[in-house]
């Protein structure tokens, strides 16, 4: 479900985050079970190519537009820790 996991605790994947602010008094973590999120695709993969004839180089770009939506709130737990 997630790339970059460093392990799992009780079946939950653990992912390192840089969102914790140094000196913060509370830390919030979300535990999300599978099928709690739905991905909606706005635009499928679009490939664009451009050629510069003077330098003989090609530039190719690819993008895809999507959004993640919380579709089942009963599968999400918010854990707040005090320092």
PDB file of N, CA, C and O in Angstrom:
ATOM      1  N   UNK A   1       0.827  -1.192   0.000  1.00  0.00           N
ATOM      2  CA  UNK A   1       0.000   0.000   0.000  1.00  0.00           C
ATOM      3  C   UNK A   1       0.870   1.254   0.000  1.00  0.00           C
ATOM      4  O   UNK A   1       0.526   2.250  -0.636  1.00  0.00           O
ATOM      5  N   UNK A   2       1.989   1.208   0.706  1.00  0.00           N
ATOM      6  CA  UNK A   2       2.849   2.383   0.835  1.00  0.00           C
ATOM      7  C   UNK A   2       4.275   1.976   0.502  1.00  0.00           C
ATOM      8  O   UNK A   2       4.723   0.897   0.889  1.00  0.00           O
ATOM      9  N   UNK A   3       4.984   2.833  -0.213  1.00  0.00           N
ATOM     10  CA  UNK A   3       6.395   2.581  -0.447  1.00  0.00           C
ATOM     11  C   UNK A   3       7.211   3.298   0.613  1.00  0.00           C
ATOM     12  O   UNK A   3       6.781   4.319   1.148  1.00  0.00           O
ATOM     13  N   UNK A   4       8.386   2.766   0.918  1.00  0.00           N
ATOM     14  CA  UNK A   4       9.257   3.388   1.893  1.00  0.00           C
ATOM     15  C   UNK A   4       9.011   2.951   3.319  1.00  0.00           C
ATOM     16  O   UNK A   4       9.431   3.633   4.253  1.00  0.00           O
ATOM     17  N   UNK A   5       8.336   1.825   3.510  1.00  0.00           N
ATOM     18  CA  UNK A   5       8.094   1.349   4.867  1.00  0.00           C
ATOM     19  C   UNK A   5       9.390   0.796   5.452  1.00  0.00           C
ATOM     20  O   UNK A   5      10.210   0.222   4.734  1.00  0.00           O
ATOM     21  N   UNK A   6       9.570   0.975   6.764  1.00  0.00           N
ATOM     22  CA  UNK A   6      10.772   0.474   7.428  1.00  0.00           C
ATOM     23  C   UNK A   6      10.468  -0.755   8.281  1.00  0.00           C
ATOM     24  O   UNK A   6      11.377  -1.332   8.878  1.00  0.00           O
ATOM     25  N   UNK A   7       9.214  -1.156   8.342  1.00  0.00           N
ATOM     26  CA  UNK A   7       8.824  -2.323   9.117  1.00  0.00           C
ATOM     27  C   UNK A   7       7.343  -2.299   9.392  1.00  0.00           C
ATOM     28  O   UNK A   7       6.597  -1.506   8.816  1.00  0.00           O
ATOM     29  N   UNK A   8       6.924  -3.187  10.289  1.00  0.00           N
ATOM     30  CA  UNK A   8       5.516  -3.205  10.659  1.00  0.00           C
ATOM     31  C   UNK A   8       5.382  -3.542  12.144  1.00  0.00           C
ATOM     32  O   UNK A   8       6.183  -4.294  12.700  1.00  0.00           O
ATOM     33  N   UNK A   9       4.365  -2.976  12.765  1.00  0.00           N
ATOM     34  CA  UNK A   9       4.041  -3.230  14.163  1.00  0.00           C
ATOM     35  C   UNK A   9       2.575  -3.639  14.207  1.00  0.00           C
ATOM     36  O   UNK A   9       1.700  -2.872  13.805  1.00  0.00           O
ATOM     37  N   UNK A  10       2.309  -4.846  14.695  1.00  0.00           N
ATOM     38  CA  UNK A  10       0.952  -5.378  14.803  1.00  0.00           C
ATOM     39  C   UNK A  10       0.201  -5.295  13.479  1.00  0.00           C
ATOM     40  O   UNK A  10      -0.991  -4.986  13.458  1.00  0.00           O
ATOM     41  N   UNK A  11       0.886  -5.566  12.386  1.00  0.00           N
ATOM     42  CA  UNK A  11       0.257  -5.554  11.077  1.00  0.00           C
ATOM     43  C   UNK A  11       0.149  -4.187  10.428  1.00  0.00           C
ATOM     44  O   UNK A  11      -0.364  -4.078   9.314  1.00  0.00           O
ATOM     45  N   UNK A  12       0.624  -3.131  11.102  1.00  0.00           N
ATOM     46  CA  UNK A  12       0.595  -1.770  10.549  1.00  0.00           C
ATOM     47  C   UNK A  12       1.969  -1.427   9.994  1.00  0.00           C
ATOM     48  O   UNK A  12       2.980  -1.629  10.667  1.00  0.00           O
ATOM     49  N   UNK A  13       2.011  -0.907   8.765  1.00  0.00           N
ATOM     50  CA  UNK A  13       3.271  -0.515   8.160  1.00  0.00           C
ATOM     51  C   UNK A  13       3.764   0.784   8.793  1.00  0.00           C
ATOM     52  O   UNK A  13       2.987   1.713   9.014  1.00  0.00           O
ATOM     53  N   UNK A  14       5.067   0.838   9.083  1.00  0.00           N
ATOM     54  CA  UNK A  14       5.681   2.016   9.690  1.00  0.00           C
ATOM     55  C   UNK A  14       6.441   2.771   8.608  1.00  0.00           C
ATOM     56  O   UNK A  14       7.268   2.195   7.903  1.00  0.00           O
ATOM     57  N   UNK A  15       6.152   4.077   8.481  1.00  0.00           N
ATOM     58  CA  UNK A  15       6.777   4.927   7.480  1.00  0.00           C
ATOM     59  C   UNK A  15       7.424   6.112   8.194  1.00  0.00           C
ATOM     60  O   UNK A  15       6.802   6.732   9.056  1.00  0.00           O
ATOM     61  N   UNK A  16       8.663   6.426   7.842  1.00  0.00           N
ATOM     62  CA  UNK A  16       9.352   7.577   8.420  1.00  0.00           C
ATOM     63  C   UNK A  16       8.781   8.852   7.821  1.00  0.00           C
ATOM     64  O   UNK A  16       8.569   8.939   6.611  1.00  0.00           O
ATOM     65  N   UNK A  17       8.533   9.846   8.680  1.00  0.00           N
ATOM     66  CA  UNK A  17       7.957  11.110   8.233  1.00  0.00           C
ATOM     67  C   UNK A  17       8.809  12.270   8.711  1.00  0.00           C
ATOM     68  O   UNK A  17       9.379  12.217   9.801  1.00  0.00           O
ATOM     69  N   UNK A  18       8.900  13.317   7.902  1.00  0.00           N
ATOM     70  CA  UNK A  18       9.613  14.537   8.283  1.00  0.00           C
ATOM     71  C   UNK A  18       8.646  15.621   8.749  1.00  0.00           C
ATOM     72  O   UNK A  18       9.028  16.787   8.839  1.00  0.00           O
ATOM     73  N   UNK A  19       7.413  15.258   9.045  1.00  0.00           N
ATOM     74  CA  UNK A  19       6.393  16.242   9.404  1.00  0.00           C
ATOM     75  C   UNK A  19       6.381  16.591  10.887  1.00  0.00           C
ATOM     76  O   UNK A  19       5.615  17.460  11.303  1.00  0.00           O
ATOM     77  N   UNK A  20       7.206  15.938  11.689  1.00  0.00           N
ATOM     78  CA  UNK A  20       7.247  16.245  13.109  1.00  0.00           C
ATOM     79  C   UNK A  20       8.106  17.488  13.308  1.00  0.00           C
ATOM     80  O   UNK A  20       9.259  17.534  12.880  1.00  0.00           O
ATOM     81  N   UNK A  21       7.538  18.481  13.954  1.00  0.00           N
ATOM     82  CA  UNK A  21       8.219  19.745  14.172  1.00  0.00           C
ATOM     83  C   UNK A  21       9.046  19.637  15.448  1.00  0.00           C
ATOM     84  O   UNK A  21       8.544  19.184  16.476  1.00  0.00           O
ATOM     85  N   UNK A  22      10.310  20.051  15.388  1.00  0.00           N
ATOM     86  CA  UNK A  22      11.169  20.015  16.567  1.00  0.00           C
ATOM     87  C   UNK A  22      10.612  20.943  17.640  1.00  0.00           C
ATOM     88  O   UNK A  22      10.268  22.090  17.355  1.00  0.00           O
ATOM     89  N   UNK A  23      10.526  20.452  18.861  1.00  0.00           N
ATOM     90  CA  UNK A  23      10.010  21.250  19.967  1.00  0.00           C
ATOM     91  C   UNK A  23       8.508  21.208  20.117  1.00  0.00           C
ATOM     92  O   UNK A  23       7.964  21.884  20.991  1.00  0.00           O
ATOM     93  N   UNK A  24       7.817  20.436  19.294  1.00  0.00           N
ATOM     94  CA  UNK A  24       6.353  20.351  19.391  1.00  0.00           C
ATOM     95  C   UNK A  24       5.966  19.589  20.655  1.00  0.00           C
ATOM     96  O   UNK A  24       6.673  18.673  21.074  1.00  0.00           O
ATOM     97  N   UNK A  25       4.851  19.967  21.257  1.00  0.00           N
ATOM     98  CA  UNK A  25       4.407  19.303  22.487  1.00  0.00           C
ATOM     99  C   UNK A  25       3.539  18.083  22.196  1.00  0.00           C
ATOM    100  O   UNK A  25       3.415  17.212  23.056  1.00  0.00           O
ATOM    101  N   UNK A  26       2.942  17.993  21.025  1.00  0.00           N
ATOM    102  CA  UNK A  26       2.143  16.826  20.649  1.00  0.00           C
ATOM    103  C   UNK A  26       2.572  16.311  19.284  1.00  0.00           C
ATOM    104  O   UNK A  26       3.020  17.068  18.424  1.00  0.00           O
ATOM    105  N   UNK A  27       2.425  15.015  19.110  1.00  0.00           N
ATOM    106  CA  UNK A  27       2.728  14.369  17.834  1.00  0.00           C
ATOM    107  C   UNK A  27       1.501  13.554  17.441  1.00  0.00           C
ATOM    108  O   UNK A  27       1.006  12.756  18.238  1.00  0.00           O
ATOM    109  N   UNK A  28       1.006  13.748  16.218  1.00  0.00           N
ATOM    110  CA  UNK A  28      -0.161  13.030  15.732  1.00  0.00           C
ATOM    111  C   UNK A  28       0.255  12.000  14.685  1.00  0.00           C
ATOM    112  O   UNK A  28       1.021  12.304  13.771  1.00  0.00           O
ATOM    113  N   UNK A  29      -0.255  10.789  14.828  1.00  0.00           N
ATOM    114  CA  UNK A  29       0.006   9.719  13.875  1.00  0.00           C
ATOM    115  C   UNK A  29      -1.326   9.124  13.438  1.00  0.00           C
ATOM    116  O   UNK A  29      -2.273   9.057  14.222  1.00  0.00           O
ATOM    117  N   UNK A  30      -1.389   8.697  12.194  1.00  0.00           N
ATOM    118  CA  UNK A  30      -2.598   8.081  11.664  1.00  0.00           C
ATOM    119  C   UNK A  30      -2.315   6.635  11.312  1.00  0.00           C
ATOM    120  O   UNK A  30      -1.318   6.330  10.658  1.00  0.00           O
ATOM    121  N   UNK A  31      -3.193   5.746  11.748  1.00  0.00           N
ATOM    122  CA  UNK A  31      -3.124   4.339  11.387  1.00  0.00           C
ATOM    123  C   UNK A  31      -4.272   4.093  10.415  1.00  0.00           C
ATOM    124  O   UNK A  31      -5.442   4.232  10.772  1.00  0.00           O
ATOM    125  N   UNK A  32      -3.924   3.727   9.179  1.00  0.00           N
ATOM    126  CA  UNK A  32      -4.914   3.585   8.102  1.00  0.00           C
ATOM    127  C   UNK A  32      -4.919   2.138   7.634  1.00  0.00           C
ATOM    128  O   UNK A  32      -3.893   1.621   7.193  1.00  0.00           O
ATOM    129  N   UNK A  33      -6.076   1.482   7.729  1.00  0.00           N
ATOM    130  CA  UNK A  33      -6.206   0.117   7.225  1.00  0.00           C
ATOM    131  C   UNK A  33      -6.405   0.166   5.708  1.00  0.00           C
ATOM    132  O   UNK A  33      -6.787   1.190   5.142  1.00  0.00           O
ATOM    133  N   UNK A  34      -6.135  -0.964   5.079  1.00  0.00           N
ATOM    134  CA  UNK A  34      -6.319  -1.005   3.630  1.00  0.00           C
ATOM    135  C   UNK A  34      -7.801  -0.839   3.285  1.00  0.00           C
ATOM    136  O   UNK A  34      -8.679  -1.187   4.075  1.00  0.00           O
ATOM    137  N   UNK A  35      -8.056  -0.314   2.118  1.00  0.00           N
ATOM    138  CA  UNK A  35      -9.389   0.001   1.588  1.00  0.00           C
ATOM    139  C   UNK A  35     -10.069   1.159   2.306  1.00  0.00           C
ATOM    140  O   UNK A  35     -11.275   1.352   2.148  1.00  0.00           O
ATOM    141  N   UNK A  36      -9.322   1.936   3.095  1.00  0.00           N
ATOM    142  CA  UNK A  36      -9.893   3.130   3.715  1.00  0.00           C
ATOM    143  C   UNK A  36      -9.801   4.323   2.769  1.00  0.00           C
ATOM    144  O   UNK A  36     -10.589   5.263   2.870  1.00  0.00           O
ATOM    145  N   UNK A  37      -8.842   4.283   1.853  1.00  0.00           N
ATOM    146  CA  UNK A  37      -8.648   5.369   0.893  1.00  0.00           C
ATOM    147  C   UNK A  37      -9.072   4.922  -0.496  1.00  0.00           C
ATOM    148  O   UNK A  37      -8.942   3.751  -0.855  1.00  0.00           O
ATOM    149  N   UNK A  38      -9.577   5.864  -1.266  1.00  0.00           N
ATOM    150  CA  UNK A  38      -9.925   5.624  -2.663  1.00  0.00           C
ATOM    151  C   UNK A  38      -9.168   6.622  -3.518  1.00  0.00           C
ATOM    152  O   UNK A  38      -9.131   7.813  -3.208  1.00  0.00           O
ATOM    153  N   UNK A  39      -8.565   6.138  -4.593  1.00  0.00           N
ATOM    154  CA  UNK A  39      -7.870   7.015  -5.527  1.00  0.00           C
ATOM    155  C   UNK A  39      -8.771   7.286  -6.716  1.00  0.00           C
ATOM    156  O   UNK A  39      -9.258   6.361  -7.365  1.00  0.00           O
ATOM    157  N   UNK A  40      -8.986   8.557  -6.993  1.00  0.00           N
ATOM    158  CA  UNK A  40      -9.762   8.962  -8.167  1.00  0.00           C
ATOM    159  C   UNK A  40      -8.811   9.550  -9.192  1.00  0.00           C
ATOM    160  O   UNK A  40      -8.020  10.442  -8.886  1.00  0.00           O
ATOM    161  N   UNK A  41      -8.896   9.047 -10.395  1.00  0.00           N
ATOM    162  CA  UNK A  41      -8.024   9.477 -11.483  1.00  0.00           C
ATOM    163  C   UNK A  41      -8.699  10.594 -12.262  1.00  0.00           C
ATOM    164  O   UNK A  41      -9.779  10.409 -12.825  1.00  0.00           O
ATOM    165  N   UNK A  42      -8.049  11.766 -12.289  1.00  0.00           N
ATOM    166  CA  UNK A  42      -8.594  12.887 -13.049  1.00  0.00           C
ATOM    167  C   UNK A  42      -8.158  12.789 -14.507  1.00  0.00           C
ATOM    168  O   UNK A  42      -8.960  12.950 -15.427  1.00  0.00           O
ATOM    169  N   UNK A  43      -6.861  12.520 -14.694  1.00  0.00           N
ATOM    170  CA  UNK A  43      -6.333  12.399 -16.056  1.00  0.00           C
ATOM    171  C   UNK A  43      -5.311  11.274 -16.068  1.00  0.00           C
ATOM    172  O   UNK A  43      -4.405  11.236 -15.235  1.00  0.00           O
ATOM    173  N   UNK A  44      -5.461  10.369 -17.009  1.00  0.00           N
ATOM    174  CA  UNK A  44      -4.543   9.246 -17.109  1.00  0.00           C
ATOM    175  C   UNK A  44      -3.180   9.721 -17.611  1.00  0.00           C
ATOM    176  O   UNK A  44      -2.985  10.912 -17.855  1.00  0.00           O
ATOM    177  N   UNK A  45      -2.267   8.816 -17.758  1.00  0.00           N
ATOM    178  CA  UNK A  45      -0.898   9.145 -18.134  1.00  0.00           C
ATOM    179  C   UNK A  45      -0.847   9.924 -19.445  1.00  0.00           C
ATOM    180  O   UNK A  45      -1.390   9.493 -20.462  1.00  0.00           O
ATOM    181  N   UNK A  46      -0.183  11.079 -19.400  1.00  0.00           N
ATOM    182  CA  UNK A  46      -0.007  11.916 -20.590  1.00  0.00           C
ATOM    183  C   UNK A  46       1.489  12.049 -20.859  1.00  0.00           C
ATOM    184  O   UNK A  46       2.252  12.464 -19.987  1.00  0.00           O
ATOM    185  N   UNK A  47       1.890  11.700 -22.054  1.00  0.00           N
ATOM    186  CA  UNK A  47       3.297  11.765 -22.442  1.00  0.00           C
ATOM    187  C   UNK A  47       3.459  12.887 -23.452  1.00  0.00           C
ATOM    188  O   UNK A  47       2.735  12.965 -24.445  1.00  0.00           O
ATOM    189  N   UNK A  48       4.438  13.765 -23.173  1.00  0.00           N
ATOM    190  CA  UNK A  48       4.746  14.856 -24.095  1.00  0.00           C
ATOM    191  C   UNK A  48       6.235  14.798 -24.439  1.00  0.00           C
ATOM    192  O   UNK A  48       7.072  14.549 -23.571  1.00  0.00           O
ATOM    193  N   UNK A  49       6.549  15.028 -25.699  1.00  0.00           N
ATOM    194  CA  UNK A  49       7.937  15.018 -26.147  1.00  0.00           C
ATOM    195  C   UNK A  49       8.225  16.298 -26.908  1.00  0.00           C
ATOM    196  O   UNK A  49       7.381  16.805 -27.648  1.00  0.00           O
ATOM    197  N   UNK A  50       9.436  16.813 -26.713  1.00  0.00           N
ATOM    198  CA  UNK A  50       9.863  18.021 -27.409  1.00  0.00           C
ATOM    199  C   UNK A  50      11.298  17.822 -27.865  1.00  0.00           C
ATOM    200  O   UNK A  50      12.117  17.279 -27.125  1.00  0.00           O
ATOM    201  N   UNK A  51      11.608  18.261 -29.086  1.00  0.00           N
ATOM    202  CA  UNK A  51      12.939  18.062 -29.659  1.00  0.00           C
ATOM    203  C   UNK A  51      13.559  19.408 -29.974  1.00  0.00           C
ATOM    204  O   UNK A  51      12.936  20.251 -30.618  1.00  0.00           O
ATOM    205  N   UNK A  52      14.801  19.611 -29.514  1.00  0.00           N
ATOM    206  CA  UNK A  52      15.571  20.810 -29.846  1.00  0.00           C
ATOM    207  C   UNK A  52      16.562  20.425 -30.933  1.00  0.00           C
ATOM    208  O   UNK A  52      17.503  19.670 -30.688  1.00  0.00           O
ATOM    209  N   UNK A  53      16.346  20.952 -32.146  1.00  0.00           N
ATOM    210  CA  UNK A  53      17.175  20.527 -33.282  1.00  0.00           C
ATOM    211  C   UNK A  53      18.578  21.119 -33.242  1.00  0.00           C
ATOM    212  O   UNK A  53      19.493  20.557 -33.843  1.00  0.00           O
ATOM    213  N   UNK A  54      18.770  22.235 -32.549  1.00  0.00           N
ATOM    214  CA  UNK A  54      20.097  22.843 -32.495  1.00  0.00           C
ATOM    215  C   UNK A  54      21.046  22.076 -31.579  1.00  0.00           C
ATOM    216  O   UNK A  54      22.213  21.886 -31.924  1.00  0.00           O
ATOM    217  N   UNK A  55      20.573  21.639 -30.435  1.00  0.00           N
ATOM    218  CA  UNK A  55      21.433  20.897 -29.510  1.00  0.00           C
ATOM    219  C   UNK A  55      21.243  19.392 -29.629  1.00  0.00           C
ATOM    220  O   UNK A  55      21.929  18.616 -28.965  1.00  0.00           O
ATOM    221  N   UNK A  56      20.303  18.983 -30.484  1.00  0.00           N
ATOM    222  CA  UNK A  56      20.004  17.574 -30.724  1.00  0.00           C
ATOM    223  C   UNK A  56      19.661  16.839 -29.418  1.00  0.00           C
ATOM    224  O   UNK A  56      20.190  15.767 -29.127  1.00  0.00           O
ATOM    225  N   UNK A  57      18.763  17.451 -28.651  1.00  0.00           N
ATOM    226  CA  UNK A  57      18.306  16.838 -27.410  1.00  0.00           C
ATOM    227  C   UNK A  57      16.792  16.671 -27.447  1.00  0.00           C
ATOM    228  O   UNK A  57      16.075  17.428 -28.101  1.00  0.00           O
ATOM    229  N   UNK A  58      16.339  15.675 -26.738  1.00  0.00           N
ATOM    230  CA  UNK A  58      14.907  15.429 -26.611  1.00  0.00           C
ATOM    231  C   UNK A  58      14.521  15.521 -25.137  1.00  0.00           C
ATOM    232  O   UNK A  58      15.247  15.054 -24.260  1.00  0.00           O
ATOM    233  N   UNK A  59      13.381  16.121 -24.887  1.00  0.00           N
ATOM    234  CA  UNK A  59      12.835  16.202 -23.543  1.00  0.00           C
ATOM    235  C   UNK A  59      11.504  15.477 -23.551  1.00  0.00           C
ATOM    236  O   UNK A  59      10.626  15.782 -24.358  1.00  0.00           O
ATOM    237  N   UNK A  60      11.355  14.505 -22.642  1.00  0.00           N
ATOM    238  CA  UNK A  60      10.124  13.737 -22.548  1.00  0.00           C
ATOM    239  C   UNK A  60       9.590  13.896 -21.127  1.00  0.00           C
ATOM    240  O   UNK A  60      10.312  13.663 -20.157  1.00  0.00           O
ATOM    241  N   UNK A  61       8.322  14.292 -21.008  1.00  0.00           N
ATOM    242  CA  UNK A  61       7.693  14.418 -19.694  1.00  0.00           C
ATOM    243  C   UNK A  61       6.451  13.534 -19.645  1.00  0.00           C
ATOM    244  O   UNK A  61       5.758  13.338 -20.643  1.00  0.00           O
ATOM    245  N   UNK A  62       6.195  13.010 -18.448  1.00  0.00           N
ATOM    246  CA  UNK A  62       5.032  12.151 -18.225  1.00  0.00           C
ATOM    247  C   UNK A  62       4.372  12.597 -16.929  1.00  0.00           C
ATOM    248  O   UNK A  62       5.055  12.822 -15.931  1.00  0.00           O
ATOM    249  N   UNK A  63       3.051  12.725 -16.936  1.00  0.00           N
ATOM    250  CA  UNK A  63       2.349  13.053 -15.693  1.00  0.00           C
ATOM    251  C   UNK A  63       0.988  12.377 -15.655  1.00  0.00           C
ATOM    252  O   UNK A  63       0.429  11.969 -16.673  1.00  0.00           O
ATOM    253  N   UNK A  64       0.479  12.276 -14.421  1.00  0.00           N
ATOM    254  CA  UNK A  64      -0.815  11.660 -14.172  1.00  0.00           C
ATOM    255  C   UNK A  64      -1.429  12.436 -13.012  1.00  0.00           C
ATOM    256  O   UNK A  64      -0.747  12.704 -12.024  1.00  0.00           O
ATOM    257  N   UNK A  65      -2.690  12.796 -13.115  1.00  0.00           N
ATOM    258  CA  UNK A  65      -3.360  13.579 -12.076  1.00  0.00           C
ATOM    259  C   UNK A  65      -4.363  12.690 -11.341  1.00  0.00           C
ATOM    260  O   UNK A  65      -5.233  12.072 -11.954  1.00  0.00           O
ATOM    261  N   UNK A  66      -4.221  12.638 -10.003  1.00  0.00           N
ATOM    262  CA  UNK A  66      -5.156  11.861  -9.198  1.00  0.00           C
ATOM    263  C   UNK A  66      -5.286  12.497  -7.823  1.00  0.00           C
ATOM    264  O   UNK A  66      -4.504  13.374  -7.457  1.00  0.00           O
ATOM    265  N   UNK A  67      -6.285  12.045  -7.060  1.00  0.00           N
ATOM    266  CA  UNK A  67      -6.511  12.532  -5.704  1.00  0.00           C
ATOM    267  C   UNK A  67      -6.872  11.339  -4.821  1.00  0.00           C
ATOM    268  O   UNK A  67      -7.547  10.411  -5.266  1.00  0.00           O
ATOM    269  N   UNK A  68      -6.413  11.370  -3.559  1.00  0.00           N
ATOM    270  CA  UNK A  68      -6.761  10.337  -2.586  1.00  0.00           C
ATOM    271  C   UNK A  68      -7.862  10.873  -1.682  1.00  0.00           C
ATOM    272  O   UNK A  68      -7.771  11.993  -1.180  1.00  0.00           O
ATOM    273  N   UNK A  69      -8.908  10.066  -1.474  1.00  0.00           N
ATOM    274  CA  UNK A  69     -10.067  10.469  -0.683  1.00  0.00           C
ATOM    275  C   UNK A  69     -10.283   9.426   0.416  1.00  0.00           C
ATOM    276  O   UNK A  69     -10.194   8.224   0.165  1.00  0.00           O
ATOM    277  N   UNK A  70     -10.565   9.892   1.627  1.00  0.00           N
ATOM    278  CA  UNK A  70     -10.906   8.989   2.720  1.00  0.00           C
ATOM    279  C   UNK A  70     -12.335   8.510   2.513  1.00  0.00           C
ATOM    280  O   UNK A  70     -13.285   9.260   2.738  1.00  0.00           O
ATOM    281  N   UNK A  71     -12.487   7.263   2.084  1.00  0.00           N
ATOM    282  CA  UNK A  71     -13.810   6.754   1.748  1.00  0.00           C
ATOM    283  C   UNK A  71     -14.456   5.954   2.878  1.00  0.00           C
ATOM    284  O   UNK A  71     -15.668   5.742   2.860  1.00  0.00           O
ATOM    285  N   UNK A  72     -13.662   5.502   3.870  1.00  0.00           N
ATOM    286  CA  UNK A  72     -14.218   4.749   4.997  1.00  0.00           C
ATOM    287  C   UNK A  72     -13.503   5.200   6.271  1.00  0.00           C
ATOM    288  O   UNK A  72     -12.427   4.699   6.599  1.00  0.00           O
ATOM    289  N   UNK A  73     -14.104   6.141   6.976  1.00  0.00           N
ATOM    290  CA  UNK A  73     -13.477   6.714   8.181  1.00  0.00           C
ATOM    291  C   UNK A  73     -13.396   5.717   9.329  1.00  0.00           C
ATOM    292  O   UNK A  73     -12.632   5.932  10.270  1.00  0.00           O
ATOM    293  N   UNK A  74     -14.165   4.632   9.276  1.00  0.00           N
ATOM    294  CA  UNK A  74     -14.109   3.639  10.347  1.00  0.00           C
ATOM    295  C   UNK A  74     -12.818   2.824  10.317  1.00  0.00           C
ATOM    296  O   UNK A  74     -12.541   2.085  11.261  1.00  0.00           O
ATOM    297  N   UNK A  75     -12.028   2.943   9.258  1.00  0.00           N
ATOM    298  CA  UNK A  75     -10.775   2.204   9.122  1.00  0.00           C
ATOM    299  C   UNK A  75      -9.556   3.067   9.422  1.00  0.00           C
ATOM    300  O   UNK A  75      -8.436   2.691   9.075  1.00  0.00           O
ATOM    301  N   UNK A  76      -9.756   4.219  10.061  1.00  0.00           N
ATOM    302  CA  UNK A  76      -8.656   5.136  10.375  1.00  0.00           C
ATOM    303  C   UNK A  76      -8.681   5.453  11.860  1.00  0.00           C
ATOM    304  O   UNK A  76      -9.735   5.732  12.432  1.00  0.00           O
ATOM    305  N   UNK A  77      -7.493   5.406  12.483  1.00  0.00           N
ATOM    306  CA  UNK A  77      -7.348   5.767  13.885  1.00  0.00           C
ATOM    307  C   UNK A  77      -6.298   6.873  13.972  1.00  0.00           C
ATOM    308  O   UNK A  77      -5.222   6.775  13.381  1.00  0.00           O
ATOM    309  N   UNK A  78      -6.629   7.922  14.716  1.00  0.00           N
ATOM    310  CA  UNK A  78      -5.699   9.026  14.931  1.00  0.00           C
ATOM    311  C   UNK A  78      -5.127   8.882  16.342  1.00  0.00           C
ATOM    312  O   UNK A  78      -5.871   8.923  17.323  1.00  0.00           O
ATOM    313  N   UNK A  79      -3.807   8.715  16.442  1.00  0.00           N
ATOM    314  CA  UNK A  79      -3.142   8.582  17.741  1.00  0.00           C
ATOM    315  C   UNK A  79      -2.385   9.881  18.027  1.00  0.00           C
ATOM    316  O   UNK A  79      -1.570  10.320  17.216  1.00  0.00           O
ATOM    317  N   UNK A  80      -2.655  10.487  19.172  1.00  0.00           N
ATOM    318  CA  UNK A  80      -1.982  11.725  19.574  1.00  0.00           C
ATOM    319  C   UNK A  80      -1.114  11.426  20.786  1.00  0.00           C
ATOM    320  O   UNK A  80      -1.594  10.891  21.786  1.00  0.00           O
ATOM    321  N   UNK A  81       0.172  11.774  20.695  1.00  0.00           N
ATOM    322  CA  UNK A  81       1.126  11.531  21.771  1.00  0.00           C
ATOM    323  C   UNK A  81       1.588  12.866  22.338  1.00  0.00           C
ATOM    324  O   UNK A  81       1.893  13.788  21.581  1.00  0.00           O
ATOM    325  N   UNK A  82       1.642  12.977  23.648  1.00  0.00           N
ATOM    326  CA  UNK A  82       2.138  14.166  24.325  1.00  0.00           C
ATOM    327  C   UNK A  82       3.589  13.941  24.700  1.00  0.00           C
ATOM    328  O   UNK A  82       3.967  12.848  25.123  1.00  0.00           O
ATOM    329  N   UNK A  83       4.400  14.978  24.545  1.00  0.00           N
ATOM    330  CA  UNK A  83       5.806  14.876  24.937  1.00  0.00           C
ATOM    331  C   UNK A  83       5.982  15.317  26.364  1.00  0.00           C
ATOM    332  O   UNK A  83       7.099  15.304  26.881  1.00  0.00           O
TER     333      UNK A  83
END
